[in-house]
């Protein structure tokens, strides 16, 4: 493909997104939404490097957007599962709150989020039980595909929990917007 044809193609695609009817970008995108997701949560602490099935339940409010830009707030309960090894048995869960910003291209969109997690950890090492908790930063990126008021979204979240090298979650969620 020559540069001239490529440039014409880019102009046509850009024109489509700029001139598409507002109904394509409106509707179920703004308002209250709820969702649930499942995934995998690897936890790395010193020599402990295990993962387990994780889930989350969340809700939020999408303020709508300036053409192509989504703005939302979201809160969730997340359970990172119960990863175990010959070193320790770990149980971490928490409540988090995020601000989200995203780009919307009709039914497809991408987003990034940043916020805080209020976490609680229970560790069992050689029949000694330890508890710890705190509030730390959390971040995430993801993509979503909408089907009317429903959406499927995939995301990667990183939780910067104190004294832990890495707690993350890769998940798939189903979302319903009212």
C-alpha positions in Angstrom: 0.0 0.0 0.0 1.4 3.4 -1.0 1.7 6.2 1.5 -1.0 8.1 -0.3 -3.5 5.2 -0.1 -2.6 4.7 3.6 -3.2 8.4 4.3 -6.6 8.3 2.5 -7.5 5.2 4.6 -6.6 6.9 7.8 -8.6 10.0 6.9 -11.7 7.9 6.0 -11.5 5.9 9.3 -11.0 9.1 11.3 -13.9 10.7 9.5 -16.1 7.7 10.3 -15.4 8.0 14.1 -15.9 11.8 14.0 -19.1 11.8 12.0 -20.7 8.7 13.4 -24.1 9.4 15.0 -24.1 10.4 18.7 -26.4 7.4 19.4 -23.4 5.1 18.8 -21.6 6.7 21.7 -24.5 7.4 24.0 -27.0 5.3 26.0 -25.7 2.6 28.3 -22.3 4.2 28.6 -23.3 6.6 31.3 -25.0 5.9 34.7 -24.7 3.3 37.4 -23.1 0.0 36.7 -22.4 -3.3 38.6 -20.3 -6.2 37.7 -18.5 -9.3 38.8 -15.2 -10.8 37.7 -13.0 -13.9 38.1 -9.4 -14.4 37.4 -5.9 -15.3 38.7 -4.1 -13.5 41.4 -0.3 -14.1 41.8 1.2 -13.0 45.1 4.9 -12.6 45.5 6.5 -12.1 49.0 10.2 -12.9 49.5 10.4 -16.6 48.7 6.6 -17.0 48.4 5.5 -16.9 44.8 2.1 -18.5 44.3 -1.3 -17.7 42.7 -4.9 -18.7 43.2 -8.4 -18.3 41.8 -9.6 -14.7 42.6 -12.9 -12.9 42.3 -14.3 -9.4 42.6 -17.7 -7.7 42.9 -17.8 -4.1 41.9 -20.1 -1.1 41.2 -19.5 2.3 39.8 -20.8 5.4 38.1 -19.9 6.5 34.6 -20.3 10.2 34.2 -20.5 9.8 30.4 -17.9 11.4 28.3 -16.8 14.0 26.0 -16.8 12.3 22.6 -14.5 9.3 22.9 -13.4 9.9 26.6 -15.0 8.0 29.5 -14.8 9.2 33.1 -16.0 7.0 36.0 -15.6 6.1 39.7 -15.6 2.5 40.9 -15.5 0.6 44.1 -15.1 -3.2 44.6 -14.5 -6.0 47.0 -11.7 -8.3 45.8 -10.7 -11.7 47.2 -7.2 -12.8 46.0 -7.9 -16.4 47.0 -5.9 -18.6 49.3 -2.5 -19.3 47.7 -0.5 -21.9 49.6 3.0 -23.3 49.5 5.3 -25.3 51.8 6.4 -22.0 53.3 3.0 -20.3 54.1 -0.8 -20.3 53.7 -2.0 -16.8 52.7 -5.4 -15.1 52.5 -5.7 -11.6 51.2 -8.8 -9.6 50.4 -9.8 -5.9 50.4 -12.1 -3.1 49.4 -10.8 -0.7 46.7 -11.9 2.6 45.1 -10.7 3.8 41.7 -11.0 6.7 39.3 -11.2 5.5 35.7 -10.5 7.3 32.4 -10.9 5.6 29.1 -11.2 5.9 25.4 -14.4 4.7 23.8 -14.7 3.6 20.1 -18.3 2.6 19.9 -18.8 -0.8 21.4 -15.0 -1.2 22.1 -13.1 0.7 24.7 -9.9 0.8 26.7 -9.3 2.3 30.1 -6.9 3.0 32.9 -7.6 3.3 36.6 -5.9 4.5 39.7 -7.0 4.4 43.4 -6.5 2.8 46.8 -7.1 -0.6 48.3 -7.9 -1.2 52.0 -6.6 -4.7 52.4 -6.5 -7.4 55.1 -4.0 -10.3 55.1 -4.0 -13.4 57.1 -0.8 -15.6 57.0 -0.2 -19.0 58.5 3.4 -20.0 58.9 4.2 -23.2 60.8 1.0 -23.0 62.8 1.7 -19.3 63.7 -1.1 -17.0 62.5 -0.2 -13.4 61.6 -2.7 -10.6 60.6 -1.8 -7.4 58.8 -3.8 -4.7 57.1 -3.4 -1.3 55.5 -4.3 1.1 52.7 -2.1 1.3 49.7 -2.1 2.4 46.0 -3.7 0.3 43.2 -3.6 0.7 39.4 -5.1 -1.1 36.4 -5.6 -1.2 32.7 -8.2 -2.9 30.7 -10.4 -3.2 27.6 -14.2 -3.7 27.3 -16.6 -4.8 24.6 -20.3 -3.7 24.9 -23.4 -5.5 23.9 -26.2 -3.0 24.7 -26.4 -2.5 28.5 -24.0 -5.5 29.0 -20.2 -5.4 28.6 -17.4 -7.9 28.9 -14.2 -6.5 30.2 -10.7 -7.9 30.7 -8.2 -6.1 32.9 -4.9 -6.3 34.7 -4.7 -4.7 38.2 -1.6 -4.1 40.3 -1.9 -3.6 44.1 1.1 -1.9 45.7 0.5 -3.6 49.1 3.1 -2.7 51.7 5.9 -5.2 52.4 4.8 -7.4 49.4 6.8 -7.4 46.2 3.8 -7.9 44.0 0.1 -8.6 44.2 -1.8 -8.5 40.9 -5.0 -9.7 39.3 -5.8 -10.7 35.7 -9.5 -11.0 35.4 -12.5 -11.2 33.0 -15.8 -9.5 34.2 -19.4 -9.1 33.1 -20.8 -5.6 33.6 -24.4 -4.3 33.5 -25.2 -0.6 33.1 -28.6 0.6 34.3 
